[in-house]
Amino acid sequence: MSKSQYETFEAHAPYEWYEPYGPYGLYESYGPETSVHTADTLPHGRYEDTYRPAYEAQAYYVTEPVLPRQAGRGPGAPSVPGARSAPEAGGALDTGSVPDGGGRAYGAGGPAGASGRAARRRRARCAERPESAVRRLLPQALVVAFLAGGTTAFVAKDKAVELTVDGKQRTLHTFADDVSELLADEGVSTGAHDIIAPAPGAPLASGDAVAVRYGRPVRLTLDGRRHEVWTTAQTVAGALDELGVRAEGAYLSVSGSRRIGRAGLALDVRTERAVTIMADGHSRALRTNAATVREALAEAGIGLHGEDTTSVPPDSFPRDGQTVTVLRVKGSREVREEQIPFDVERTDDPTLFKGTEVVAQAGQPGVRRDTYLLRIVNGVREKPRREKSEVVRKPRKQIVKVGTKPLPQSVSSADDLNWRGLATCESGGRPDAVDPSGTFGGLYQFDAGTWHSLGGNGRPQDAPAEEQTFRAKKLYTRRGATPWPSCGSRLHG
């Protein structure tokens, strides 16, 4: 038999607190005075049977626990069935027998008494415990390891981040991998004009800060010009600063502290501008945020009276650096009437001899009435300017008939007469001559009735000289020289 203390593992099991009998039968031997203790109830945290430190209670030992040698061990000492004495210094451990209270020893093959059988059963039970304890603790260890690994992964995925949405800040825990997933988990929807920092696809780590600023539409009228812009600022002053608009000294249609809702707002801004005004021989420099030139003049104490005006429209927007000249106007209006020439329309007439033109409708000129503005501006007279024109009477066109009929060759018995002398006597030889009464006209002073009876059209004075001579010859063949009582004698002279 080996004397090594490490070869006693199979015969003896570790000490277990919750068995009804200890591995060495301590409770059976000590009787009613023996009680179960824990590490907290024992002095210095040591177990009563082995005096080992309390932290070793959950460890399995490779050597069998050994009780310290009891002083006065002998016939009068209390017996510990199944227990063995510690070896003397330098001696071997005796495993062959265990003395009882009367000095007897029970070996492995001792008397078959009740106490001996009980001791053998206890030793057999102790020999089986290490393997059963391992089988019992292995599933529990696996579960603990699994839970420990899952908890570690759970803790690793959890992130504490700071989320600020439109200025409202909160700290939260999330399992999101990136910014987009975080915003989706939190129900934060964004649009094209919103700002997200970091970018939506940026990965998340614990301790990160994510900010979302919503875009707001602003219908901005800046110095008279309209713009449609977007801003993420929440106040009017913040929006102007973000857009780079100089608000110092400017006119704002709403307060700078006014909050801008998600629906946006309309904002009119007129920045302060430098304007120079020239009036009445003096120059005045003015800083203003007026909406019109007229308002700027009022701020400078300059009024417009009567027909006074400015070099730029009074209702226009004054620009920075602009010079405005006030024009003192004295003026009057003058009405003038002017003729409108009539048109002449000429038409062919086959009943008239060639060269004959007859005015079928006399033309009449129209009348136009114009109103002119006569102004003296700053003491200088300007060129009259027509400001109004109206037609009082429309012109009437003149219609002229032009003969296309071939001229007759001659009139028998009349061609040889002195028609030139007759014409000179009657009209001075002028085809368009008309007597003072307006009754007679032409070379031979026909009246209208006689002229028409001879086949003439229109007025005789409008017909060509050849036609008038032809009609006079026809008249002579009918009535002789009687139609010309004063000058008829010339025909034969």
C-alpha positions in Angstrom: 0.0 0.0 0.0 1.3 3.4 -1.0 2.0 6.0 1.7 1.1 9.0 -0.6 -1.7 11.2 0.6 -2.9 11.8 -3.0 -3.9 8.2 -3.5 -6.7 8.3 -1.0 -9.1 10.1 -3.4 -11.1 7.0 -4.3 -11.8 6.0 -0.7 -13.0 9.4 0.5 -15.1 12.2 -1.0 -15.1 16.0 -0.5 -16.9 17.3 2.5 -20.5 18.4 1.7 -22.5 20.5 4.1 -26.0 19.5 3.2 -25.7 15.7 3.5 -27.4 14.3 6.6 -24.2 12.6 7.6 -20.7 14.0 7.1 -18.2 12.0 5.2 -16.6 11.0 8.5 -19.7 10.4 10.5 -19.2 13.5 12.6 -22.9 14.1 13.2 -23.4 10.6 14.3 -20.5 10.7 16.8 -21.0 14.1 18.3 -24.7 13.7 19.0 -27.0 16.5 19.9 -24.3 19.0 20.5 -23.2 18.9 16.9 -24.9 21.5 14.5 -24.6 22.5 10.9 -22.6 25.7 10.3 -22.0 28.0 7.4 -19.0 30.1 6.6 -20.6 33.1 8.3 -21.3 31.4 11.6 -17.9 29.8 12.1 -15.1 31.8 13.7 -12.8 33.5 11.1 -14.8 31.9 8.3 -13.3 28.4 8.7 -15.1 25.1 8.6 -15.2 23.2 11.8 -14.1 19.9 10.5 -11.1 20.9 8.4 -10.3 24.5 9.5 -9.9 25.4 5.8 -10.6 28.9 4.6 -14.2 29.6 3.7 -13.5 30.3 0.0 -12.3 26.7 -0.4 -15.7 25.3 0.4 -16.8 25.2 -3.3 -13.6 23.6 -4.6 -12.9 19.9 -5.0 -9.7 18.8 -3.3 -7.4 16.2 -4.8 -6.4 15.0 -1.3 -8.7 13.7 1.4 -9.3 16.2 4.2 -7.5 15.2 7.3 -8.7 16.0 10.8 -6.1 17.2 13.3 -4.9 14.7 15.9 -7.0 14.9 19.0 -5.2 15.2 22.3 -5.8 12.4 24.8 -7.1 10.0 22.2 -7.7 6.7 24.0 -10.2 4.8 25.9 -11.8 7.8 27.3 -11.9 9.9 24.2 -15.0 10.2 21.9 -14.8 7.9 19.0 -15.2 9.0 15.4 -16.3 6.0 13.3 -14.8 5.9 9.9 -12.3 8.7 10.7 -8.5 8.3 10.5 -5.8 9.9 12.4 -3.3 12.2 10.8 0.1 10.6 10.5 2.9 11.5 12.8 5.6 13.8 11.6 7.6 11.7 9.2 5.3 8.7 9.5 2.9 7.0 7.1 -0.9 7.3 7.1 -2.5 4.2 8.6 -5.5 3.1 6.6 -5.8 -0.4 8.0 -7.9 0.1 11.1 -9.9 2.7 13.0 -10.0 2.2 16.8 -13.3 2.5 18.5 -14.1 3.9 22.0 -12.9 0.7 23.7 -9.6 0.4 22.0 -10.8 -1.9 19.2 -10.1 -1.4 15.6 -12.3 -2.1 12.6 -10.4 -2.9 9.4 -11.7 -3.4 6.0 -12.5 -7.0 7.0 -13.6 -6.4 10.6 -16.7 -7.7 12.4 -19.9 -7.5 10.5 -21.7 -5.3 13.0 -24.3 -2.7 12.3 -21.8 0.1 12.8 -19.4 -1.6 10.4 -22.0 -2.0 7.7 -23.0 1.7 8.1 -19.5 2.8 7.8 -19.0 0.7 4.6 -22.1 2.2 3.0 -21.0 5.7 3.8 -17.6 5.0 2.3 -19.1 3.5 -0.8 -21.4 6.6 -1.1 -18.5 8.9 -0.7 -16.6 7.1 -3.3 -19.4 7.6 -5.9 -19.9 11.3 -5.2 -17.1 13.0 -7.3 -18.4 11.5 -10.5 -22.1 12.3 -9.8 -21.2 15.8 -8.6 -19.4 16.5 -11.9 -22.4 15.2 -13.9 -24.7 17.4 -11.8 -22.7 20.6 -12.2 -21.7 20.3 -15.9 -25.2 21.4 -17.3 -25.3 24.2 -14.8 -21.9 25.4 -15.8 -22.9 25.4 -19.5 -26.0 27.4 -18.8 -24.0 29.9 -16.8 -21.4 30.2 -19.6 -24.2 30.6 -22.2 -25.9 33.3 -20.2 -22.6 35.0 -19.5 -21.8 35.1 -23.3 -25.3 36.3 -24.3 -25.2 39.0 -21.7 -21.8 40.1 -23.0 -23.1 40.3 -26.5 -26.3 42.1 -25.3 -24.2 44.7 -23.5 -21.9 45.1 -26.5 -24.8 45.9 -28.9 -26.5 48.4 -26.5 -25.4 52.0 -27.2 -26.1 55.2 -25.2 -26.4 58.0 -27.7 -27.6 61.6 -27.5 -30.3 62.5 -30.0 -31.3 66.2 -30.6 -34.3 66.8 -32.9 -35.0 70.5 -33.6 -33.2 71.6 -30.4 -35.0 69.0 -28.2 -32.2 66.8 -26.6 -32.6 63.5 -25.0 -30.2 60.6 -24.2 -31.4 57.1 -25.1 -30.2 53.5 -25.5 -30.4 51.9 -28.9 -29.3 48.7 -30.8 -29.2 50.6 -34.1 -26.0 50.2 -36.2 -26.1 53.5 -38.0 -27.8 56.9 -38.0 -30.6 56.0 -40.5 -31.6 53.0 -38.4 -31.6 55.1 -35.2 -33.9 57.7 -36.8 -36.2 55.0 -38.2 -36.4 53.3 -34.8 -37.3 56.6 -33.1 -39.9 57.6 -35.8 -37.9 60.7 -37.0 -38.8 61.3 -40.7 -36.6 63.7 -42.7 -36.8 65.5 -46.0 -34.5 66.9 -48.7 -34.1 70.3 -46.9 -33.4 68.8 -43.4 -29.9 68.6 -42.0 -28.7 65.4 -40.3 -25.3 65.2 -38.5 -23.6 62.8 -38.8 -24.7 61.7 -42.2 -27.6 59.1 -42.3 -25.3 56.2 -43.2 -22.7 56.9 -40.5 -22.1 54.1 -38.0 -23.1 54.6 -34.4 -21.0 54.0 -31.3 -21.8 54.5 -27.7 -21.4 58.1 -26.6 -22.2 59.5 -30.1 -24.4 62.6 -30.6 -26.9 62.8 -33.5 -28.6 66.1 -34.4 -31.6 66.6 -36.8 -32.6 70.1 -37.9 -35.8 70.4 -39.9 -35.9 72.7 -43.0 -38.5 75.5 -43.1 -39.7 77.4 -46.2 -39.4 81.1 -46.1 -41.0 83.4 -48.7 -38.4 86.2 -48.4 -38.9 89.6 -50.0 -35.5 91.2 -49.6 -35.2 94.9 -50.7 -38.1 94.6 -53.1 -37.1 91.3 -54.7 -38.9 88.0 -53.9 -37.1 84.8 -53.1 -38.2 81.3 -52.1 -35.6 79.9 -49.6 -35.2 77.2 -47.0 -33.7 77.5 -43.5 -33.1 75.2 -40.5 -33.2 78.1 -38.1 -36.1 78.2 -35.6 -36.3 82.0 -35.3 -36.4 84.9 -37.8 -33.1 86.3 -36.5 -31.5 82.9 -36.9 -32.8 82.5 -40.4 -31.4 85.9 -41.4 -28.1 85.0 -39.9 -28.1 81.7 -41.7 -29.0 83.4 -45.0 -26.4 86.1 -44.6 -28.9 89.0 -44.5 -27.7 92.0 -42.6 -30.5 92.7 -40.1 -28.9 95.6 -38.3 -31.0 98.8 -39.0 -33.3 96.8 -41.3 -37.0 96.8 -41.4 -38.6 93.4 -40.5 -42.2 92.6 -41.2 -42.2 90.3 -38.1 -40.1 90.3 -34.9 -36.7 88.8 -35.0 -37.6 86.6 -32.1 -40.6 85.2 -33.9 -40.4 81.3 -34.1 -40.6 79.7 -37.5 -42.9 76.7 -37.6 -42.5 73.7 -39.9 -44.9 75.3 -42.3 -42.6 78.4 -42.7 -43.7 82.0 -43.0 -43.6 85.1 -45.3 -40.9 87.7 -44.4 -40.3 91.2 -45.8 -36.9 92.6 -45.1 -35.6 96.1 -46.1 -32.0 96.6 -45.3 -30.6 100.1 -44.5 -29.3 101.9 -47.6 -27.5 105.1 -48.4 -29.5 107.4 -50.7 -28.5 110.9 -52.0 -31.4 113.4 -52.7 -30.9 116.4 -54.9 -33.6 119.0 -54.4 -33.9 122.8 -54.8 -30.2 123.2 -55.4 -29.1 121.2 -52.3 -27.8 117.7 -51.8 -28.8 115.5 -48.8 -27.4 112.2 -47.8 -29.8 109.8 -46.1 -29.7 106.3 -44.6 -33.0 104.7 -44.9 -34.9 101.4 -45.1 -37.9 103.0 -46.9 -39.9 101.0 -49.3 -40.3 103.7 -51.9 -38.5 106.9 -53.1 -41.5 108.9 -52.0 -41.1 107.5 -48.4 -37.4 108.4 -48.5 -38.2 112.0 -49.6 -40.7 112.2 -46.7 -38.0 111.1 -44.2 -35.7 113.8 -45.6 -38.5 116.4 -45.2 -38.9 117.0 -49.0 -42.3 117.3 -50.4 -43.7 117.0 -54.0 -46.3 119.6 -55.0 -48.4 119.9 -58.1 -46.7 118.4 -61.1 -43.4 117.9 -59.2 -41.7 114.5 -59.8 -38.4 112.8 -59.4 -35.7 111.5 -61.7 -36.8 107.9 -60.9 -40.4 106.8 -60.4 -41.6 108.0 -57.0 -43.0 104.6 -56.2 -39.9 102.6 -57.2 -37.6 101.0 -54.6 -34.6 103.1 -53.6 -31.3 101.2 -54.1 -28.2 101.5 -52.1 -26.0 104.3 -53.4 -28.7 105.8 -55.6 -29.0 109.5 -56.4 -32.6 110.9 -56.7 -33.2 114.3 -58.2 -36.4 116.2 -57.4 -37.9 117.9 -60.5 -39.9 121.1 -59.8 -42.3 121.4 -62.7 -44.4 124.3 -63.9 -46.4 123.6 -67.0 -49.5 124.2 -69.2 -51.3 122.4 -72.0 -52.0 123.6 -75.5 -54.6 122.2 -77.9 -53.8 122.2 -81.6 -56.0 121.1 -84.6 -54.3 119.6 -87.7 -55.7 118.4 -91.0 -55.6 114.8 -92.1 -55.1 114.5 -95.9 -57.7 112.6 -97.8 -57.0 109.7 -100.2 -57.8 109.8 -104.0 -59.4 106.8 -105.6 -59.2 106.6 -109.5 -61.5 104.3 -111.5 -61.8 103.7 -115.3 -65.0 104.9 -117.0 -65.6 103.6 -120.6 -68.3 106.2 -121.2 -65.7 109.0 -121.0 -63.3 109.9 -123.8 -59.7 109.1 -123.1 -58.0 111.9 -121.3 -61.2 112.8 -119.6 -61.3 112.6 -115.7 -64.4 113.3 -113.8 -64.5 113.7 -110.0 -67.4 111.5 -108.9 -66.8 112.3 -105.2 -64.9 115.3 -103.9 -62.4 114.5 -101.2 -62.6 116.2 -97.8 -59.7 116.4 -95.3 -60.1 115.1 -91.7 -59.3 117.0 -88.5 -57.1 115.8 -85.7 -57.0 117.5 -82.3 -53.6 117.2 -80.4 -52.9 118.3 -76.8 -49.4 119.3 -76.1 -47.7 119.6 -72.7 -45.6 122.7 -72.2 -43.3 122.3 -69.2 -40.7 124.3 -67.4 -38.5 122.0 -65.3 -36.2 123.5 -62.7 -36.5 126.8 -64.7 -35.7 125.3 -68.1 -38.4 125.2 -70.8 -38.7 121.8 -72.5 -39.8 121.0 -76.0 -43.6 120.6 -76.2 -44.6 117.1 -75.8 -47.8 115.7 -77.3 -49.6 113.8 -74.6 -53.0 113.4 -76.2 -54.4 113.0 -79.7 -57.9 112.5 -81.0 -59.6 112.5 -84.4 -62.3 115.0 -84.6 -63.4 114.3 -88.2 -62.3 111.4 -90.4 -61.1 112.3 -93.9 -63.3 111.5 -96.9 -61.6 110.0 -100.0 -62.0 111.5 -103.5 -63.3 109.3 -106.3 -62.2 110.2 -109.8 -63.5 108.5 -113.0 -61.0 108.2 -115.8 -62.3 108.0 -119.4 -61.2 105.1 -121.6 -63.4 105.8 -124.7 -61.5 106.7 -127.9 -61.7 110.3 -129.0 -63.9 111.2 -132.2 -62.1 112.0 -135.3 -64.1 115.1 -136.2 -67.5 116.8 -136.5 -68.5 117.6 -140.1 -69.0 121.3 -141.0 -67.5 122.4 -137.6 -63.9 121.4 -137.8 -62.8 124.4 -139.7 -64.2 127.0 -137.3 -62.0 129.1 -135.0 -62.6 127.2 -131.8 -59.4 128.6 -130.3 -60.6 132.1 -130.7 -64.0 131.2 -129.1 -62.2 129.6 -126.1 -60.0 132.6 -125.6 -63.0 134.8 -125.6 -65.1 132.6 -123.2 -62.5 131.4 -120.7 -59.2 132.9 -121.6 -58.2 129.5 -123.0 -58.3 127.7 -119.7 -60.0 124.2 -119.6 -60.8 124.4 -115.8 -62.2 127.9 -115.8 -65.3 128.6 -113.8 -67.4 131.8 -113.9 -67.8 133.7 -110.6 -71.3 132.4 -110.1 -70.1 128.8 -110.5 -72.8 128.0 -113.1 -70.6 127.8 -116.2 -67.2 126.1 -116.6 -64.6 124.9 -119.0 -63.2 126.3 -122.2 -66.5 127.1 -123.6 -68.4 127.8 -120.4 -70.9 125.0 -120.5 -73.6 124.8 -117.9 -74.2 121.4 -116.3 -77.5 120.7 -118.2 -76.1 121.5 -121.6 -73.0 119.5 -120.9 -74.9 116.4 -119.9 -77.2 116.7 -122.9 -74.2 116.5 -125.1 -73.1 113.2 -123.5 -70.7 114.7 -121.0 -70.2 113.3 -117.5 -69.5 115.2 -114.3 -68.5 118.8 -114.7 -67.3 120.3 -118.0 -64.3 122.0 -116.4 -63.1 118.5 -115.2 -63.0 117.1 -118.7 -60.0 117.3 -121.0 -59.8 120.2 -123.5 -60.2 117.9 -126.5 -63.5 116.5 -125.1 -64.7 120.0 -124.4 -64.0 121.1 -128.0 -65.8 118.0 -129.3 -68.9 118.7 -127.2 -68.8 122.4 -128.3 -68.8 121.3 -132.0 -71.8 119.0 -131.4 -73.6 121.9 -129.8 -72.8 124.1 -132.8 -74.3 121.6 -135.2 -77.5 121.7 -133.2 -77.8 125.4 -132.3 -75.2 127.2 -134.2 -73.3 130.1 -132.5 -76.4 131.1 -130.3 -75.1 129.4 -127.1 -72.2 132.0 -127.2 -74.0 135.3 -127.7 -71.1 137.4 -126.9 -68.2 135.4 -128.4 -69.9 133.3 -131.1 -68.8 135.7 -133.8 -65.2 134.6 -133.2 -65.9 131.2 -134.8 -65.7 132.9 -138.2 -63.1 135.5 -137.5 
